Amino acid sequence: MTKAPAPSALQDTASEHYTSRLKNLSGAWWKRVLNVQAPYQWNLRRLKLGRTLDVGCGIGRNFKSMHPASIGVDHNQSSVDHCSNIGFEAYTPDVFFQKHPQGSVSFDSILIAHVFEHLTSEQDLQLLQQYLPYLRQGGKVVIITPQEAGYRSDMSHVEFMPFDKVAAIAEQAGVVPKKCYSFPFPRFVGAFFRYNEFVFVGTKV
């Protein structure tokens, strides 16, 4: 289930248009009324991630469920600016690596939510290897990816990332798989419910 990324700027995850799209989707009236993010935020809180490095933090919707000293990284400058404007600490990768050389900061967990599917397996491995040195020994790695309906819903998705593929990439990077589960509903629901997710949890050896 691999496909070429769409050339449109609307689907360019580094563009201002992509940030605007995320904000518009998150701000839909029915999402605010139903508080559809509540179960997903509860899922993050119950994982007890501690101080977290949120890789691909987007517009920062996970910050409110993480330790207050958590930091976000995203390649989209406008998304990073949005996070900063609402009071969260976020950087583009270049600025993060400049501000925090390896060994200068350590996190309890790394969260990579809805990022892997935007890249190829090879790029995902490189991404994980790039940030893993910032995770303390024994720290958690949480990788969240969409199931079938969610994968089909976004033209910027590049490669389908089910449990086995995510686990293989994580193991290659030096992460020991601990558990995988479907959330918020059983696995079969992902074929038609776009918000069903694969959740991978591992630890750094």
Beta strands, then each sheet from edge to edge (+ up, - down):
strand 1: 52-55
strand 2: 71-73
strand 3: 90-91
strand 4: 107-113
strand 5: 135-146
strand 6: 175-183
strand 7: 197-204
sheet 1: 3+ 2+ 1+ 4+ 5+ 7- 6+
end
